[in-house]
């Protein structure tokens, strides 16, 4: 204290003259302190911050008015997964994938950048005079079978599909798929096709045989054997198109054919052989009509009695296609028959008793039948007025043209025969015979 008082007393009357810059430095410090302190009556840092904020707000408003942002609901997308297009001035940017469909005018330049998640899609540049004012539809493949499509309509981006489980925004795209009731079969083959496509509006079928259809689930008949490529094309949103194809095989059918030997068998005497002439067959099934069957290629069969038999042959090809042939009443033309001539010339030298031979047949002197397989027989001959002139139960005895030892008048006579064949088939026939004289 004594020292302080000593200096005070010594220096209290001294004059100190500050330097030239002392006042400037002091005023600078005072101004800086005053600028950093809030004083409503003076311009300070707080007023400066307000002006800067107002200027930034005004710039944003002016930019928005000049380059309007796209309207509609825009969903955030994951970073690095979707593409944003910065197009020519005036056009809206958007997400784009899939096949690119452009209008008749294509902007000369496009820049593609990755848009991080949560970013709004908006216009990125100003419009130049004469540039494209109408929006276009574009799509471009991004990866795999996932696709997003940008659909520009003025300032709107629409038709964005809901997000999938990975957060992508996907535009629906037609995907073709179908199946048929069968993939192969025998001729003629009728197939029902089922359209299993997704996100499609219209379709067109091509069947491979020259035919086509626009029905959803068409039915088609293939009537020529061969392999066909069936194609389904579907058309969907945004001009998307997809197709699917499958092969279909139509197999030919075999041909069932057979003959009987002998051609006119005598039943039950003869063994019947079935001669197989089928085509493209590997398996056979015979039904003889009497309840018996066979799987042999060319079977032989003996019938126990004569009757009306329907013989059936079924054949199969290596692909399982079948064909059949039925011979109805197969033995109607059997070896059993009886036939008569329509004229004869009796021997004028006298009756012969009706016995005939090869020599008498050459001269046609005896009226008698030509037979095969006849077991029972009765022949009667009548005049025109119905008088019985001749009768015989012996197939080896015919009419010699005489009645009670006298040669009958020339003219037409009526004959009637009845009997039974060896196969048990009965017969009754009638006709006329002309008696001629030399």
C-alpha positions as CSV (number, residue, x, y, z in Angstrom):
1,X,0.0,0.0,0.0
2,X,2.8,2.4,0.8
3,X,4.4,1.6,-2.6
4,X,1.0,2.2,-4.4
5,X,0.5,5.5,-2.6
6,X,4.1,6.5,-3.5
7,X,3.5,6.0,-7.2
8,X,0.1,7.6,-7.0
9,X,1.6,10.6,-5.4
10,X,4.4,10.8,-7.9
11,X,2.4,10.3,-11.1
12,X,-1.0,11.9,-10.4
13,X,0.0,15.1,-12.1
14,X,1.8,13.4,-15.1
15,X,0.3,13.7,-18.7
16,X,0.2,10.6,-20.9
17,X,-0.3,11.1,-24.6
18,X,-1.6,7.9,-26.4
19,X,-0.2,6.8,-29.8
20,X,-1.8,7.4,-33.2
21,X,-3.4,3.9,-33.5
22,X,-4.6,3.6,-29.9
23,X,-7.9,5.3,-30.6
24,X,-8.5,3.3,-33.8
25,X,-7.9,0.0,-32.0
26,X,-10.1,1.1,-29.2
27,X,-13.0,2.1,-31.4
28,X,-12.7,-1.2,-33.4
29,X,-13.0,-3.2,-30.3
30,X,-16.0,-1.2,-29.1
31,X,-17.8,-1.6,-32.5
32,X,-17.1,-5.3,-32.6
33,X,-18.5,-5.7,-29.1
34,X,-21.5,-3.7,-29.9
35,X,-22.2,-5.7,-33.2
36,X,-22.1,-9.0,-31.3
37,X,-24.5,-7.7,-28.6
38,X,-28.2,-7.6,-29.3
39,X,-29.4,-4.0,-29.4
40,X,-32.8,-3.3,-31.1
41,X,-31.7,0.3,-31.9
42,X,-28.5,-0.7,-33.7
43,X,-27.7,-3.1,-36.7
44,X,-26.0,-6.2,-35.3
45,X,-25.3,-9.8,-36.0
46,X,-28.9,-10.8,-35.3
47,X,-30.2,-8.5,-37.9
48,X,-27.7,-9.9,-40.4
49,X,-28.7,-13.5,-39.7
50,X,-32.4,-12.6,-40.4
51,X,-31.5,-10.9,-43.7
52,X,-29.5,-14.0,-44.8
53,X,-32.4,-16.3,-43.9
54,X,-34.9,-14.1,-45.7
55,X,-32.7,-14.0,-48.8
56,X,-32.4,-17.8,-48.8
57,X,-36.2,-18.2,-48.5
58,X,-36.8,-15.7,-51.3
59,X,-34.3,-17.7,-53.5
60,X,-36.1,-20.9,-52.8
61,X,-39.5,-19.4,-53.6
62,X,-38.2,-17.8,-56.8
63,X,-36.7,-21.1,-57.9
64,X,-39.9,-23.0,-57.2
65,X,-42.0,-20.6,-59.2
66,X,-39.6,-20.8,-62.1
67,X,-39.1,-24.6,-62.0
68,X,-42.3,-26.1,-60.6
69,X,-41.8,-29.5,-58.8
70,X,-43.7,-32.6,-59.7
71,X,-47.0,-33.0,-58.0
72,X,-48.6,-36.2,-56.7
73,X,-47.5,-38.5,-53.9
74,X,-43.8,-39.4,-54.2
75,X,-42.5,-42.3,-52.1
76,X,-38.8,-42.4,-50.9
77,X,-36.7,-45.0,-52.5
78,X,-33.6,-46.8,-51.3
79,X,-30.2,-45.4,-52.2
80,X,-28.4,-46.9,-55.1
81,X,-31.4,-49.0,-56.3
82,X,-33.4,-46.6,-58.4
83,X,-32.4,-44.3,-61.2
84,X,-33.5,-40.7,-61.6
85,X,-33.4,-39.0,-64.9
86,X,-32.3,-35.3,-65.2
87,X,-33.8,-34.5,-68.6
88,X,-33.9,-31.4,-70.8
89,X,-35.2,-28.2,-69.3
90,X,-38.9,-28.3,-68.5
91,X,-39.2,-32.0,-68.2
92,X,-39.8,-33.8,-64.9
93,X,-37.4,-36.3,-63.6
94,X,-38.5,-39.7,-62.5
95,X,-37.8,-43.3,-61.8
96,X,-37.2,-45.4,-64.9
97,X,-36.5,-49.0,-65.7
98,X,-37.7,-51.7,-68.2
99,X,-37.8,-51.2,-71.9
100,X,-37.5,-47.5,-73.0
101,X,-40.5,-46.2,-75.0
102,X,-39.9,-42.7,-76.3
103,X,-42.2,-40.4,-78.2
104,X,-41.5,-39.2,-81.7
105,X,-39.3,-36.4,-80.3
106,X,-36.4,-37.6,-78.1
107,X,-34.5,-35.1,-75.9
108,X,-30.9,-34.9,-77.1
109,X,-29.3,-35.4,-73.7
110,X,-30.2,-37.3,-70.5
111,X,-28.2,-37.7,-67.3
112,X,-28.8,-40.6,-65.0
113,X,-27.8,-40.3,-61.3
114,X,-28.6,-42.4,-58.3
115,X,-31.2,-40.8,-56.0
116,X,-30.8,-41.5,-52.3
117,X,-33.7,-42.7,-50.1
118,X,-36.2,-40.1,-49.1
119,X,-35.3,-37.7,-51.9
120,X,-38.2,-36.0,-53.7
121,X,-38.1,-36.4,-57.5
122,X,-38.3,-32.9,-59.1
123,X,-37.3,-30.9,-62.1
124,X,-33.5,-30.3,-62.3
125,X,-33.0,-27.7,-65.0
126,X,-34.7,-24.8,-66.6
127,X,-36.6,-25.0,-69.9
128,X,-35.1,-23.7,-73.1
129,X,-37.1,-22.2,-75.9
130,X,-38.2,-24.8,-78.5
131,X,-37.5,-27.8,-76.2
132,X,-39.9,-30.6,-75.6
133,X,-43.0,-29.3,-73.7
134,X,-45.0,-32.5,-73.8
135,X,-44.1,-35.4,-71.5
136,X,-43.0,-38.8,-72.7
137,X,-43.3,-42.3,-71.4
138,X,-40.0,-44.0,-70.8
139,X,-38.9,-47.3,-69.3
140,X,-35.4,-48.8,-68.9
141,X,-34.2,-52.1,-67.4
142,X,-32.4,-51.7,-64.1
143,X,-31.7,-55.2,-62.9
144,X,-33.0,-58.7,-63.3
145,X,-36.8,-58.9,-63.8
146,X,-37.5,-56.0,-61.5
147,X,-38.6,-52.9,-63.3
148,X,-39.7,-49.3,-62.5
149,X,-41.3,-47.2,-65.2
150,X,-41.3,-43.4,-65.4
151,X,-44.6,-42.1,-66.8
152,X,-44.4,-38.4,-67.4
153,X,-47.6,-36.4,-67.9
154,X,-47.0,-32.7,-67.6
155,X,-45.7,-32.2,-64.1
156,X,-47.0,-35.5,-62.6
157,X,-45.5,-38.9,-62.0
158,X,-48.2,-41.5,-61.7
159,X,-48.8,-45.2,-61.8
160,X,-46.0,-46.0,-59.4
161,X,-46.7,-49.5,-58.0
162,X,-46.5,-50.2,-54.3
163,X,-43.1,-50.9,-52.9
164,X,-41.9,-54.5,-52.8
165,X,-40.3,-56.1,-49.9
166,X,-36.9,-54.6,-50.8
167,X,-38.2,-51.1,-50.9
168,X,-38.2,-50.8,-54.7
169,X,-41.0,-48.9,-56.5
170,X,-42.1,-51.1,-59.3
171,X,-44.3,-50.4,-62.3
172,X,-46.4,-53.4,-63.3
173,X,-45.2,-55.1,-66.4
174,X,-46.9,-57.9,-68.5
175,X,-45.5,-61.3,-67.9
176,X,-46.7,-64.2,-70.2
177,X,-47.3,-67.7,-68.9
178,X,-49.7,-70.5,-69.9
179,X,-50.2,-74.2,-69.8
180,X,-52.4,-76.7,-71.8
181,X,-54.6,-79.5,-70.9
182,X,-52.1,-81.9,-72.5
183,X,-48.6,-81.5,-74.0
184,X,-48.9,-84.4,-76.4
185,X,-51.5,-86.8,-77.7
186,X,-53.0,-88.8,-80.6
187,X,-54.6,-87.5,-83.7
188,X,-57.0,-85.7,-83.8
189,X,-55.9,-83.8,-80.6
190,X,-58.1,-81.3,-78.8
191,X,-56.3,-79.0,-76.4
192,X,-57.6,-76.5,-73.9
193,X,-55.1,-73.7,-73.2
194,X,-55.1,-71.6,-70.0
195,X,-53.6,-68.1,-69.8
196,X,-51.7,-67.8,-66.5
197,X,-50.1,-64.4,-67.4
198,X,-49.8,-61.5,-65.0
199,X,-50.6,-57.8,-65.5
200,X,-51.8,-58.1,-69.0
201,X,-54.5,-56.3,-71.0
202,X,-54.8,-58.2,-74.2
203,X,-53.3,-61.4,-75.7
204,X,-52.8,-63.3,-79.0
205,X,-52.3,-67.0,-79.4
206,X,-50.4,-68.6,-82.3
207,X,-50.9,-72.4,-82.5
208,X,-48.3,-73.2,-85.1
209,X,-50.6,-74.8,-87.7
210,X,-51.6,-71.4,-89.2
211,X,-54.4,-70.7,-86.7
212,X,-54.5,-68.0,-84.0
213,X,-56.9,-66.6,-81.4
214,X,-57.4,-63.6,-79.1
215,X,-59.5,-65.5,-76.5
216,X,-58.2,-65.7,-73.0
217,X,-58.5,-69.5,-72.7
218,X,-59.0,-70.9,-76.2
219,X,-59.6,-74.5,-77.2
220,X,-57.9,-75.8,-80.4
221,X,-58.1,-79.0,-82.5
222,X,-55.0,-80.3,-84.2
223,X,-56.0,-82.5,-87.1
224,X,-52.5,-83.2,-88.6
225,X,-49.8,-85.1,-86.9
226,X,-46.6,-83.3,-86.1
227,X,-44.8,-81.0,-83.6
228,X,-46.2,-77.6,-83.0
229,X,-44.8,-74.5,-81.3
230,X,-47.6,-72.7,-79.5
231,X,-46.9,-69.0,-78.6
232,X,-48.8,-66.7,-76.3
233,X,-48.1,-62.9,-76.5
234,X,-49.5,-60.6,-73.9
235,X,-49.6,-56.8,-73.8
236,X,-49.7,-54.8,-70.6
237,X,-49.3,-51.4,-68.9
238,X,-47.0,-48.8,-70.5
239,X,-46.8,-50.7,-73.8
240,X,-45.0,-53.6,-72.1
241,X,-45.0,-56.9,-74.0
242,X,-44.1,-60.5,-73.1
243,X,-44.4,-63.9,-74.7
244,X,-44.2,-67.5,-73.7
245,X,-43.9,-70.6,-75.9
246,X,-44.3,-74.4,-75.5
247,X,-44.0,-77.4,-77.8
248,X,-46.9,-79.7,-78.5
249,X,-46.6,-83.1,-80.2
250,X,-49.5,-84.8,-82.1
251,X,-48.9,-88.4,-82.8
252,X,-50.4,-90.3,-85.8
253,X,-52.8,-93.1,-85.2
254,X,-52.1,-96.7,-86.5
255,X,-54.4,-98.3,-89.1
256,X,-56.2,-101.5,-88.2
257,X,-56.7,-103.9,-91.2
258,X,-57.2,-107.6,-91.6
259,X,-58.6,-110.3,-94.0
260,X,-60.1,-113.7,-93.5
261,X,-58.8,-116.9,-95.1
262,X,-60.4,-118.7,-96.6
263,X,-62.5,-115.9,-97.9
264,X,-65.7,-118.0,-97.6
265,X,-65.0,-120.6,-94.9
266,X,-67.4,-123.4,-94.2
267,X,-68.2,-123.2,-90.5
268,X,-67.8,-125.3,-88.4
269,X,-65.6,-127.4,-90.7
270,X,-62.9,-124.9,-91.6
271,X,-60.2,-123.3,-89.4
272,X,-60.4,-119.5,-89.9
273,X,-57.1,-117.6,-90.2
274,X,-57.1,-113.8,-89.6
275,X,-54.5,-112.2,-91.8
276,X,-53.2,-109.0,-90.2
277,X,-52.3,-106.1,-92.5
278,X,-52.4,-103.2,-89.9
279,X,-50.0,-100.2,-90.2
280,X,-47.8,-98.6,-87.6
281,X,-49.1,-100.9,-84.8
282,X,-47.1,-102.8,-82.2
283,X,-49.9,-104.3,-80.1
284,X,-53.0,-106.3,-81.1
285,X,-56.2,-107.5,-79.6
286,X,-58.7,-109.8,-81.4
287,X,-62.3,-110.4,-80.5
288,X,-63.8,-113.3,-82.5
289,X,-67.4,-112.6,-81.6
290,X,-68.0,-115.9,-79.8
291,X,-66.6,-114.7,-76.5
292,X,-63.0,-115.8,-77.2
293,X,-60.1,-113.3,-77.7
294,X,-56.4,-113.4,-78.8
295,X,-53.3,-111.1,-78.5
296,X,-51.5,-112.9,-81.4
297,X,-50.4,-111.0,-84.5
298,X,-52.3,-113.4,-86.9
299,X,-54.4,-115.9,-84.9
300,X,-56.3,-118.9,-86.2
301,X,-59.7,-119.8,-84.8
302,X,-62.3,-122.6,-85.2
303,X,-65.9,-121.8,-84.6
304,X,-68.1,-124.5,-83.0
305,X,-71.2,-123.6,-85.0
306,X,-72.3,-121.2,-87.7
307,X,-73.8,-117.9,-86.6
308,X,-73.6,-114.2,-87.2
309,X,-70.2,-113.2,-85.7
310,X,-68.8,-109.7,-85.5
311,X,-65.0,-109.9,-85.5
312,X,-63.1,-106.9,-84.0
313,X,-59.4,-106.0,-84.1
314,X,-57.9,-103.3,-81.9
315,X,-54.3,-102.1,-82.5
316,X,-52.0,-99.7,-80.6
317,X,-48.9,-97.7,-81.7
318,X,-45.7,-97.2,-79.8
319,X,-47.1,-93.9,-78.4
320,X,-50.3,-95.5,-77.2
321,X,-52.5,-94.3,-80.0
322,X,-55.2,-96.8,-81.1
323,X,-57.5,-97.8,-83.9
324,X,-60.0,-100.5,-84.4
325,X,-61.8,-102.3,-87.2
326,X,-65.1,-104.4,-86.9
327,X,-66.2,-106.8,-89.5
328,X,-69.9,-107.3,-89.0
329,X,-71.4,-110.7,-89.8
330,X,-68.0,-111.8,-90.9
331,X,-69.1,-115.1,-92.4
332,X,-72.2,-114.0,-94.2
333,X,-70.3,-114.8,-97.4
334,X,-69.3,-118.2,-96.1
335,X,-68.4,-121.2,-98.2
336,X,-71.9,-122.6,-97.9
337,X,-74.1,-121.7,-100.9
338,X,-76.7,-123.1,-103.4
339,X,-77.2,-121.7,-106.8
340,X,-79.4,-122.7,-109.9
341,X,-79.1,-122.0,-113.7
342,X,-81.9,-120.2,-115.5
343,X,-82.3,-122.5,-118.5
344,X,-81.6,-126.0,-119.8
345,X,-82.2,-128.2,-122.9
346,X,-83.6,-131.7,-122.1
347,X,-82.3,-134.8,-123.9
348,X,-84.9,-135.6,-126.5
349,X,-83.9,-139.3,-126.5
350,X,-85.8,-139.9,-123.3
351,X,-85.6,-139.4,-119.5
352,X,-82.3,-140.0,-117.7
353,X,-83.6,-140.1,-114.1
354,X,-82.0,-136.8,-113.3
355,X,-78.5,-138.2,-112.8
356,X,-76.0,-135.6,-114.0
357,X,-72.4,-135.6,-114.7
358,X,-69.7,-133.4,-116.3
359,X,-70.8,-134.6,-119.7
360,X,-74.5,-133.8,-119.1
361,X,-73.5,-130.4,-117.7
362,X,-71.6,-129.6,-120.9
363,X,-74.9,-130.2,-122.9
364,X,-77.0,-128.5,-120.1
365,X,-79.4,-131.5,-120.2
366,X,-80.1,-131.7,-116.4
367,X,-81.5,-128.9,-114.2
368,X,-79.7,-129.1,-110.9
369,X,-78.0,-126.7,-108.3
370,X,-74.4,-125.9,-107.8
371,X,-73.8,-126.2,-104.1
372,X,-71.2,-126.1,-101.3
373,X,-71.7,-127.1,-97.6
374,X,-75.3,-128.2,-98.1
375,X,-76.5,-130.9,-95.6
376,X,-80.2,-130.9,-96.2
377,X,-82.1,-130.3,-99.4
378,X,-85.5,-130.3,-101.0
379,X,-86.2,-129.2,-104.6
380,X,-89.7,-128.7,-106.2
381,X,-90.6,-127.6,-109.7
382,X,-94.1,-126.2,-110.6
383,X,-95.8,-125.3,-113.9
384,X,-97.0,-121.8,-114.4
385,X,-100.4,-122.7,-113.1
386,X,-98.9,-124.2,-109.9
387,X,-98.9,-127.9,-110.7
388,X,-96.1,-129.9,-109.1
389,X,-94.1,-131.5,-111.8
390,X,-90.9,-132.6,-110.1
391,X,-89.6,-133.1,-106.5
392,X,-86.3,-134.4,-105.1
393,X,-84.6,-134.6,-101.7
394,X,-81.3,-135.8,-103.1
395,X,-78.9,-133.1,-104.1
396,X,-77.3,-135.4,-106.6
397,X,-80.6,-135.8,-108.5
398,X,-81.9,-133.1,-110.8
399,X,-84.8,-132.6,-113.2
400,X,-84.3,-134.0,-116.7
401,X,-87.3,-132.1,-118.2
402,X,-89.7,-135.1,-118.2
403,X,-92.9,-135.7,-116.3
404,X,-94.3,-139.2,-116.0
405,X,-92.1,-140.3,-118.9
406,X,-93.2,-137.4,-121.2
407,X,-91.1,-134.5,-122.3
408,X,-92.6,-131.3,-120.9
409,X,-93.5,-128.4,-123.1
410,X,-91.0,-125.7,-123.7
411,X,-91.5,-122.7,-121.5
412,X,-90.9,-121.2,-118.1
413,X,-91.3,-123.2,-114.9
414,X,-90.9,-122.2,-111.2
415,X,-88.5,-123.8,-108.8
416,X,-88.3,-123.6,-105.0
417,X,-85.7,-125.1,-102.7
418,X,-85.2,-125.2,-99.0
419,X,-82.6,-126.8,-96.8
420,X,-79.8,-126.4,-94.3
421,X,-76.1,-125.8,-94.7
422,X,-73.5,-127.7,-92.8
423,X,-72.9,-124.8,-90.5
424,X,-76.5,-125.0,-89.4
425,X,-77.7,-122.0,-91.4
426,X,-81.1,-122.6,-93.1
427,X,-81.9,-121.4,-96.5
428,X,-85.1,-121.0,-98.7
429,X,-84.8,-119.8,-102.3
430,X,-87.1,-119.5,-105.4
431,X,-86.7,-118.7,-109.1
432,X,-87.7,-119.6,-112.6
433,X,-86.2,-122.0,-115.2
434,X,-86.7,-121.9,-119.0
435,X,-87.1,-125.3,-120.7
436,X,-85.7,-125.2,-124.2
437,X,-86.1,-127.7,-127.0
438,X,-83.7,-128.4,-129.8
